[in-house]
Amino acid sequence: MSEEEKEAKEEESASIEEASEDSGDLAPPEESEEGALAESDEDESEEEEFDEDEEEVEFDLEAQVEEFRRQIEEDPDNCVNFYNLGEALAELGQTDEAKESFGQALILDENQEFSSIIHLGIGNLYYHQLMSGIQSTVVKSSVGLHSAHKQQNTISSVSGNDYSVPIDEFEKAIQHLPTLKADEEIVDYVSMNAPKQIATIYYKWASDLFDKARQLDSYGEEVKDIKQGLKFLKKTVEIDPSHAQANLMVKYGKKMLLEGFSIYDEYGFEAKVIQGSG
């Protein structure tokens, strides 16, 4: 390494350290890029060991499930034990059992001291089912995309419950935040993630309706679906005004209603025309 390169590297390190000192508060580990760059080799070694420990914990989820079941046997009236079991079961993909465990946690949480985080857990279960296409005929490829029409990916129906159920759970998580008996980190986690999940679901709901409106089969509700989709996009933007995809889709939907749109078959020929209002 030349002397000029060494000097440049030293100046870069100095600027990173200076920025860290000026910031005052430390950012969470996953967000603190500058802090990570300024760490010593010893700290990096400790992080590697921590990562290995995390992998071991994740790998031994079944043992955690058994431990939570043992805790429930010892203290069957503690809602936290059922919540912990629900989270572990969810990680293992045992959705039905996780729902039962979360449900029991809600029943036991008479003072609603943990209802916020429990509802978040339930909402996440339905959220992941929706996004993976498990619950309905909605295809996974429609998430966040204006996908070109493909015969094998036609959305023939959009079931409102697939979207409204997780939204309702996340709204309850927000509603019960004032009584959540947890440390500040968990409260912040719920308050940040619940609205974010709601915004994403409304965006997907709109995206799926737009895709349904562009199917080849004649069903007569194309315009109605686009209008409903625009309403859901409005909700997304109200929660997250900087949601670039939602803002773009709003413009796209309004243009479809005004100018009309054509749907093409797999060979590229115009197969269907929806008239606009303009």
Stockholm file with secondary structure:
# STOCKHOLM 1.0

chainA/1-278         MSEEEKEAKEEESASIEEASEDSGDLAPPEESEEGALAESDEDESEEEEFDEDEEEVEFDLEAQVEEFRRQIEEDPDNCVNFYNLGEALAELGQTDEAKESFGQALILDENQEFSSIIHLGIGNLYYHQLMSGIQSTVVKSSVGLHSAHKQQNTISSVSGNDYSVPIDEFEKAIQHLPTLKADEEIVDYVSMNAPKQIATIYYKWASDLFDKARQLDSYGEEVKDIKQGLKFLKKTVEIDPSHAQANLMVKYGKKMLLEGFSIYDEYGFEAKVIQGSG
#=GR chainA/1-278 SS CCHHHHHHHHHHHHHHHHHHHHHCSCCCTTTCHHHHHHCCHHHHHHHHHHHHHHHHHHHTHHHHHHHHHHHHHHCTTCHHHHHHHHHHHHHTTCHHHHHHHHHHHHHHCTTCSSHHHHHHHHHHHHHHHHHTTCSSSCCGGGTTCCCCCCGGGCCCCCCHHHHHHHHHHHHHHHHTGGGCCSCHHHHHHHHHHHHHHHHHHHHHHHHHHHHHHTCSSCCSCHHHHHHHHHHHHHHHHHHCTTCHHHHHHHHHHHHHHHHCEEEECTTSCEEEEECCCC
#=GC SS_cons         CCHHHHHHHHHHHHHHHHHHHHHCSCCCTTTCHHHHHHCCHHHHHHHHHHHHHHHHHHHTHHHHHHHHHHHHHHCTTCHHHHHHHHHHHHHTTCHHHHHHHHHHHHHHCTTCSSHHHHHHHHHHHHHHHHHTTCSSSCCGGGTTCCCCCCGGGCCCCCCHHHHHHHHHHHHHHHHTGGGCCSCHHHHHHHHHHHHHHHHHHHHHHHHHHHHHHTCSSCCSCHHHHHHHHHHHHHHHHHHCTTCHHHHHHHHHHHHHHHHCEEEECTTSCEEEEECCCC
//
